[in-house]
Amino acid sequence: PIFPVEHQLFSVLKKRLNLAKRIDTEEHRFNKKKRQNEWFEKAAREMDMLIDDEELMSDLGDSFEQSGRKQELRQLRTDL
């Protein structure tokens, strides 16, 4: 059987779904980079190696860039 759909709501739901997907994608990318760096730092500590920020596998940006990303994600969540 055909599922009844109100076409007026469909476009609104599609926009919200795309926004939710964008939020999820951005959070996933950031968390993946963060986990990779944490693993790399842990491995370096266990081998008694010193590492520079330049040697990390994924650049998360400085604190200013990170706060900008967090603010952007907060705004996207608010829009959702």
TABELVEN-V653867 format. One record per residue. SS is DSSP state (~ for helix, > for strand, _ for the rest). PHI is phi in whole degrees, -180 to 180 (* if undefined). NEAR is the number of other ideal C-beta (glycine too) atoms within 8 Angstrom. Layout:
SS PHI NEAR
SS PHI NEAR
This chain:
_ * 2
_ -80 3
_ -86 4
_ -71 4
_ -131 6
_ -85 6
~ -65 6
~ -66 6
~ -78 8
~ -60 9
~ -66 8
~ -67 8
~ -65 8
~ -65 8
~ -63 8
~ -66 9
~ -64 8
~ -64 8
~ -66 11
~ -64 9
~ -64 8
~ -65 9
~ -61 12
~ -62 8
~ -64 8
~ -64 12
~ -64 9
~ -63 8
~ -61 8
~ -64 10
~ -65 8
~ -66 9
~ -63 12
~ -64 10
~ -64 8
~ -62 10
~ -66 12
~ -63 8
~ -64 8
~ -62 11
~ -64 10
~ -64 8
~ -63 8
~ -66 10
~ -63 8
~ -65 6
_ -95 6
_ 56 4
_ -106 6
_ -95 4
_ -128 9
_ -98 5
~ -61 5
~ -69 4
~ -88 5
_ -67 11
_ -69 6
_ -128 9
_ -85 5
_ -91 10
_ 87 7
_ -79 5
~ -62 5
~ -65 7
~ -66 9
~ -65 10
~ -67 8
~ -64 8
~ -65 11
~ -63 8
~ -64 8
~ -63 9
~ -65 11
~ -61 8
~ -66 8
~ -64 12
~ -64 8
~ -64 6
~ -65 6
_ -68 8
